[in-house]
């Protein structure tokens, strides 16, 4: 992982997320780009000053605001590894984040969860939902007051698909610096009579392709998927829930469809990392030596 983009509204309530993003980026040895999307205030002196000049002044002022925001909330940490400040004038926050991500060739995007106390955009209407539709890189959604204390246990929700293996491989790159445990779980529906057989087979496939030692697998029995994942997070004292934004529902009643990812955003109290299935499949297609066979 080389570049991480953290999108912020620069409010005091977002400070814990900034610190989380910064400390995670340091552990990943990745550049952190702090992105702020702002709207230009109504220009009332356009007859006195050229509009383009006013835009440049506003852009510079916004850069200074973001830089001061980082200095205020990161304090001495900032002198260890400086951040890159990015500001964009736009009323379309999600599109601006995606464009910045593509321009910077980012490996991860971090945003805060919807907060009724924040001002706009990412923060007034849940932008994470918009990003799920179009953002190809992994998206980390941080609940309010997410405090970083390293990573010890990550829970990954699987539906036994080929893309899950590649997602777990990518997850290992995040877990490895911490030697964190990755608990791969599946919440079977009542009609999944072969869930244990599928999990056993899936575990063999993952271990055959991924050598990371801190991997464990298990079924989580519950009345529904959401409560099963919630229970798993609590039981494992997980630091992060990891899911796949799946372009097409699986055979098991849309078990891990996009709607589940969206509902889990507000249901969990730990950071939610979401991989994009379409991006993973494209990457798999580019790899000549990847040939999965997931037929039962």
PLY file of the C-alpha trace (Angstrom):
ply
format ascii 1.0
element vertex 296
property float x
property float y
property float z
element edge 295
property int vertex1
property int vertex2
end_header
0.00 0.00 0.00
1.53 3.29 -1.14
-1.14 6.01 -0.92
-4.14 6.57 1.34
-6.72 9.32 0.81
-8.62 10.56 3.84
-11.56 12.86 3.07
-12.52 15.27 5.85
-14.72 18.27 6.58
-12.10 19.65 8.99
-14.43 19.77 11.99
-13.42 19.00 15.56
-15.67 15.92 15.59
-13.64 14.49 12.69
-10.33 14.76 14.56
-10.32 11.15 15.86
-10.76 9.92 12.28
-7.84 12.08 11.14
-5.62 10.57 13.82
-6.83 7.09 12.91
-6.02 7.66 9.23
-2.62 9.13 10.03
-1.52 6.35 12.37
-2.80 3.66 10.03
-0.89 5.22 7.14
2.30 5.25 9.20
1.91 1.57 10.03
1.33 0.85 6.33
4.30 3.09 5.43
1.95 4.84 3.01
1.57 8.49 2.03
-1.49 10.09 3.58
-3.34 12.62 1.43
-5.82 14.66 3.47
-8.56 15.75 1.09
-11.04 18.55 1.73
-13.85 19.33 -0.74
-15.23 22.84 -0.34
-17.75 25.08 -2.04
-16.84 28.59 -3.11
-18.88 31.14 -1.14
-21.03 33.59 -3.10
-18.80 36.11 -4.82
-20.10 39.59 -4.07
-17.08 41.60 -5.19
-16.65 40.20 -8.67
-16.73 43.67 -10.12
-13.74 44.65 -7.98
-11.58 41.53 -8.23
-11.36 39.04 -11.13
-13.26 35.87 -10.29
-10.31 33.65 -11.15
-8.10 35.52 -8.71
-10.70 35.10 -5.98
-10.81 31.39 -6.68
-7.04 31.13 -6.31
-7.16 33.03 -3.03
-9.92 30.78 -1.73
-8.00 27.66 -2.80
-4.89 28.83 -0.97
-6.93 29.72 2.09
-8.53 26.26 2.13
-5.09 24.63 1.91
-3.99 26.63 4.92
-7.16 25.61 6.80
-6.47 21.92 6.16
-2.78 22.27 7.04
-3.64 24.04 10.31
-6.30 21.43 11.04
-3.73 18.64 10.69
-1.20 20.51 12.83
-3.76 21.18 15.55
-4.98 17.61 15.87
-1.86 15.62 15.02
0.51 17.88 16.96
4.06 16.50 17.17
3.15 13.34 15.27
2.96 15.40 12.10
6.68 16.15 12.19
7.50 12.44 11.93
5.69 11.94 8.63
4.13 15.03 6.99
0.83 14.63 5.17
-0.10 15.79 1.67
-2.86 18.41 1.60
-5.43 18.21 -1.20
-8.29 20.68 -1.64
-10.96 20.64 -4.34
-13.65 23.22 -5.08
-16.85 21.34 -5.87
-20.43 20.79 -4.74
-20.15 17.10 -5.67
-18.18 15.50 -2.85
-18.33 11.85 -3.92
-17.29 12.62 -7.50
-14.43 14.76 -6.22
-13.18 11.98 -3.95
-13.28 9.47 -6.79
-11.48 11.87 -9.15
-8.79 12.58 -6.57
-8.40 8.88 -5.92
-7.86 8.20 -9.63
-5.47 11.13 -10.04
-3.37 10.07 -7.06
-3.62 6.35 -7.86
-4.69 5.74 -4.25
-4.78 2.29 -2.67
-7.32 3.08 0.06
-9.94 5.75 0.77
-11.01 6.62 4.31
-14.18 8.53 5.16
-16.18 9.21 8.26
-19.61 7.78 8.87
-22.67 9.99 8.52
-22.87 12.43 11.39
-25.91 14.59 12.07
-23.68 17.25 13.58
-21.47 17.78 10.55
-21.93 20.40 7.92
-22.34 19.03 4.42
-21.59 16.50 1.75
-19.76 13.48 3.05
-20.95 14.40 6.34
-24.57 15.56 5.80
-25.76 12.80 3.51
-23.96 9.45 3.75
-21.43 9.72 0.98
-20.04 6.31 1.75
-23.13 4.90 0.02
-22.36 6.86 -3.13
-18.74 5.75 -3.06
-19.76 2.11 -2.80
-21.35 2.34 -6.23
-18.35 3.75 -8.10
-15.19 3.59 -6.03
-12.93 0.75 -7.12
-10.33 0.92 -4.35
-11.10 -0.37 -0.83
-13.17 2.00 1.30
-12.68 2.29 5.06
-15.66 3.83 6.87
-14.89 5.09 10.37
-17.66 5.41 12.97
-17.78 8.55 15.08
-15.05 8.70 17.69
-13.00 5.87 16.18
-9.80 5.79 18.18
-6.79 4.06 16.74
-5.08 1.51 18.96
-3.55 -0.75 16.35
-5.12 -3.84 14.83
-5.37 -7.12 16.68
-8.34 -8.96 15.16
-10.10 -8.45 11.82
-13.38 -10.21 10.97
-13.87 -10.97 7.27
-17.37 -11.94 6.08
-17.21 -14.46 3.23
-19.71 -15.95 0.84
-17.21 -18.52 -0.54
-16.63 -16.68 -3.82
-13.43 -16.62 -5.85
-13.03 -12.88 -5.28
-13.02 -13.51 -1.53
-9.62 -15.15 -1.81
-8.11 -12.10 -3.49
-9.81 -9.80 -0.96
-8.30 -11.81 1.88
-4.92 -11.62 0.17
-5.24 -7.82 0.09
-6.40 -7.81 3.69
-3.26 -9.67 4.71
-1.19 -6.67 3.56
-3.06 -4.59 6.16
-2.96 -7.21 8.92
0.65 -8.27 8.48
2.40 -5.22 9.97
0.43 -5.86 13.17
0.53 -9.67 12.98
-3.21 -9.34 13.40
-5.57 -12.29 13.40
-7.97 -12.54 10.45
-11.14 -14.41 11.41
-12.97 -15.52 8.24
-16.63 -16.08 9.04
-19.77 -17.11 7.21
-23.32 -16.74 8.54
-25.31 -19.61 6.98
-29.00 -19.39 6.25
-31.18 -22.19 7.58
-31.42 -23.83 4.17
-27.64 -23.98 3.76
-27.25 -27.58 4.75
-23.77 -27.83 3.23
-22.30 -24.70 4.86
-19.76 -26.65 6.92
-18.58 -28.55 3.84
-18.25 -25.33 1.86
-16.33 -23.64 4.66
-13.94 -26.57 4.95
-13.30 -26.51 1.22
-12.94 -22.72 1.15
-10.41 -22.82 3.98
-8.27 -25.30 2.04
-8.37 -23.06 -1.03
-7.36 -19.98 0.95
-4.53 -21.74 2.76
-3.29 -23.18 -0.52
-3.00 -19.69 -2.02
-2.17 -17.57 1.04
0.56 -18.44 3.52
-0.34 -15.94 6.25
-0.34 -17.94 9.53
-2.84 -15.80 11.47
-5.94 -17.04 9.62
-8.84 -18.85 11.28
-12.19 -19.89 9.82
-15.61 -20.50 11.32
-19.36 -20.54 10.86
-21.47 -18.16 12.88
-25.02 -19.36 13.50
-27.60 -16.64 14.05
-31.16 -15.66 13.14
-29.90 -13.33 10.42
-26.64 -12.20 8.86
-26.49 -8.81 10.57
-26.88 -10.20 14.09
-24.41 -12.97 13.25
-21.75 -10.47 12.20
-22.51 -8.27 15.19
-22.11 -11.26 17.49
-18.85 -12.24 15.85
-17.44 -8.72 16.28
-18.30 -8.76 19.97
-17.07 -12.30 20.60
-13.74 -11.74 18.84
-13.31 -8.17 20.19
-12.69 -7.25 16.56
-10.99 -4.01 15.61
-12.47 -4.03 12.11
-15.22 -5.68 10.07
-14.29 -6.44 6.47
-16.87 -7.10 3.76
-17.20 -7.34 -0.01
-19.42 -4.97 -1.97
-20.73 -7.63 -4.32
-21.84 -6.52 -7.77
-24.15 -9.51 -8.20
-26.03 -11.25 -5.39
-24.96 -14.77 -4.57
-27.25 -17.78 -4.74
-28.06 -17.59 -1.08
-30.78 -14.95 -1.04
-28.47 -11.96 -1.63
-26.56 -12.92 1.48
-23.87 -10.29 1.15
-25.50 -7.87 -1.26
-24.67 -4.16 -1.26
-27.68 -3.42 0.96
-26.14 -5.52 3.73
-22.91 -3.57 3.50
-24.85 -0.33 3.77
-26.91 -1.48 6.72
-23.80 -2.66 8.56
-22.28 0.83 8.27
-24.66 2.16 10.88
-25.02 -1.07 12.82
-21.41 -1.63 13.84
-19.27 0.38 16.22
-15.96 -0.65 14.65
-14.39 0.53 11.37
-15.86 -1.12 8.27
-13.51 -1.96 5.40
-15.24 -2.67 2.08
-13.63 -4.26 -0.98
-15.10 -3.78 -4.44
-15.82 -7.11 -6.11
-15.73 -5.72 -9.64
-12.26 -4.25 -9.14
-10.99 -7.50 -7.66
-12.35 -9.53 -10.58
-10.68 -7.17 -13.05
-7.41 -7.58 -11.21
-7.81 -11.35 -11.22
-8.41 -11.31 -14.96
-5.14 -9.45 -15.45
-3.17 -12.07 -13.58
-2.20 -14.86 -15.91
-1.44 -17.31 -13.15
-4.76 -16.94 -11.35
-7.16 -19.74 -12.21
-9.81 -20.34 -9.57
-12.25 -23.21 -9.69
-15.02 -22.74 -7.18
-17.48 -25.33 -8.45
-18.87 -27.75 -5.89
0 1
1 2
2 3
3 4
4 5
5 6
6 7
7 8
8 9
9 10
10 11
11 12
12 13
13 14
14 15
15 16
16 17
17 18
18 19
19 20
20 21
21 22
22 23
23 24
24 25
25 26
26 27
27 28
28 29
29 30
30 31
31 32
32 33
33 34
34 35
35 36
36 37
37 38
38 39
39 40
40 41
41 42
42 43
43 44
44 45
45 46
46 47
47 48
48 49
49 50
50 51
51 52
52 53
53 54
54 55
55 56
56 57
57 58
58 59
59 60
60 61
61 62
62 63
63 64
64 65
65 66
66 67
67 68
68 69
69 70
70 71
71 72
72 73
73 74
74 75
75 76
76 77
77 78
78 79
79 80
80 81
81 82
82 83
83 84
84 85
85 86
86 87
87 88
88 89
89 90
90 91
91 92
92 93
93 94
94 95
95 96
96 97
97 98
98 99
99 100
100 101
101 102
102 103
103 104
104 105
105 106
106 107
107 108
108 109
109 110
110 111
111 112
112 113
113 114
114 115
115 116
116 117
117 118
118 119
119 120
120 121
121 122
122 123
123 124
124 125
125 126
126 127
127 128
128 129
129 130
130 131
131 132
132 133
133 134
134 135
135 136
136 137
137 138
138 139
139 140
140 141
141 142
142 143
143 144
144 145
145 146
146 147
147 148
148 149
149 150
150 151
151 152
152 153
153 154
154 155
155 156
156 157
157 158
158 159
159 160
160 161
161 162
162 163
163 164
164 165
165 166
166 167
167 168
168 169
169 170
170 171
171 172
172 173
173 174
174 175
175 176
176 177
177 178
178 179
179 180
180 181
181 182
182 183
183 184
184 185
185 186
186 187
187 188
188 189
189 190
190 191
191 192
192 193
193 194
194 195
195 196
196 197
197 198
198 199
199 200
200 201
201 202
202 203
203 204
204 205
205 206
206 207
207 208
208 209
209 210
210 211
211 212
212 213
213 214
214 215
215 216
216 217
217 218
218 219
219 220
220 221
221 222
222 223
223 224
224 225
225 226
226 227
227 228
228 229
229 230
230 231
231 232
232 233
233 234
234 235
235 236
236 237
237 238
238 239
239 240
240 241
241 242
242 243
243 244
244 245
245 246
246 247
247 248
248 249
249 250
250 251
251 252
252 253
253 254
254 255
255 256
256 257
257 258
258 259
259 260
260 261
261 262
262 263
263 264
264 265
265 266
266 267
267 268
268 269
269 270
270 271
271 272
272 273
273 274
274 275
275 276
276 277
277 278
278 279
279 280
280 281
281 282
282 283
283 284
284 285
285 286
286 287
287 288
288 289
289 290
290 291
291 292
292 293
293 294
294 295
